[in-house]
Every structure is written in C-alpha cells, then in structure tokens.
Amino acid sequence: MEKYPLTEPFKKGFLNVSKIHTIYYEEVGNKDGEAVLYIHGGPGGSIKPEDRQYFDPKFYHAVLFDQRGCGKSTPSAEIKENTTLDLVEDIEKLRKYLGIEKWVVFGGSWGSTLSLIYAISHPERVKALVLRGVYLGTKEENEWLYNQAKTFFPDKYEDLVSILDQKDTDLIKAYYPLLNNKNKKIAQNAAYHWAKWELSLVALKQIPNLEEVLSNSKFNLEIARLENHYFHNDIFLEDNFILKNINKIKDIKTYIIQGRYDMVCPPISAYKISKKLNNCNLHFAPTSGHSSYEIEISEGLVDALEDLKKHLK
C-alpha cells in the first residue's frame, strides 16, 4: 500500500530533557487515535515531513521527534550527555509529557536499535514494534560497515579513507579526532566523507542527488559526529545487549521490514532477532537495500501498520 498524503502536525514543540539538551517533537493525525512513536535513524539523523506519511491520520496518533543533537533539537551535533540510555529515557520523558500510557514503537536502522532497547527497558509501555533495516549495535555489524563492505564498494571506500594519514586502520577510531576537531573546516570535511560513504551504500540504486544532499553541512556533521561518537563507544552498552535481553520482549507483536540487499545493516541481524521472538512477522523486500525511500520498503511499512490495526482494536 502507498504512503498516506502529507498532513501537518496538530501540535509541535520542544521538551527540555537535560541541562544541555532540548528535543523537538511533533504530533500528527488523530489525537484520540492509537499512539505510535516514530524513531528516526542515525545516530544523528532527523525526522522529515514525509515520515508522517506512514500513518493513517484517521487511525493513528503519531509522535515524531528529533533525538539529542540533531534536526531541530539543540544544541546541534552535541556529544556531551548523549548516550543510548539518555535517548531511551528521553522517550520516556516524552511519553509522560504527552500523557500517553502505551504506544506502538516504529523505528528504522538506528531507530530499530533504540526501539528494541526502549522496549527491553520499558516493555509495559510497548503495544507493538514495527522495525526496518535492523541494527543490533554490535561490533560485528560495525566491522561489516567500516571494513568488510569495501568488498562491494571499493571505489567508495577509497574515498572514505582518502583523508586519513594511515589507510589500513580502525576507521571509527581514526575519524573520531577529525569529526571533533575544533577547526571547523577539518570537522566538516571529515563529516562530508563519512556521510558520503553511508549514503553511497544506503539504497540498491545510487541516490541521484547525492551531492545535493551532502551540501547540507549541518546534516553531515550531525550524522557523522553522532554516529562516530556512538560507534566509538560501542553504543554505551555491552556487546550484543539486545540479543542477550531479547527474552524480555519475546511476546510483543513485531513486524520487521528488511531489504534483502541491505548493505548498511545486513539482513542477518533481522533474521537473528526474528528467531527469538514468538510473535514476529519478518518480511524481506526482495529488490531493496536499506533506505526507507525504496518503494518496497515504504509500502511494506505501511502494510505492517495497516495489518496492526486489527490487533489494536
């Protein structure tokens, strides 16, 4: 099923979540409908108007927000007081602030990671999960993206390492001082190359306006600095945290839409968790990569939310 027509938020605002951070949120659809939280990717991504279009505005009360340090949240690209558990607790603060008792949690890529960790931390608040392009936050997955994926994208990888003094090195570690350099030009150049690598892999077909997207230096720095910050710190949790704690959410109804040829978050992660869940519907989009903009992925997500309606009534 195609996405719904674009609708405007019926409410939007900012919520102070720490001495440093303020997060932006918006509410869309039916304020008396079934609550669903949209969690964007990254770390360091942001919500877009088209993200509202997954949700039937007559049925769902959709809540979307920008995580710490990105999008309309402030301060931009700030890594202080920015950890996985900080973000999880921001979700709880937002839920309480909006007066929502329980909600469906919908997340893609890094958003799937946060969705799963939030559900593990607060299972009593989650009615169902809708996940896309699953990332479990493991060292194995990071090894894939920043080392092994070069097997398929050697030309793109060469560009990624071109700004490094030592080519055969730990990329996450090597990029850390560049992305956090006080010299703005150095940081922005590193952010450009980091973001270009990921965006070059994100879809089965190359993004046609890639350089136009990469002309947004604010986006580049947020996605690059925050991703690197989280990966450099192993997402601030023990390795394989999600699979080790999956039993806590094994009975929550879950839909997973996964691109068969996802080069950013390989399908093995989605497959692993689907085997640990008692009420999981895993759909492999047969000719898709990682991007939610690919037709099979976006339609699969809408279909999941449509199917979920009959379980929420």
Disulfide bonds with the S-S distance in Angstrom:
none
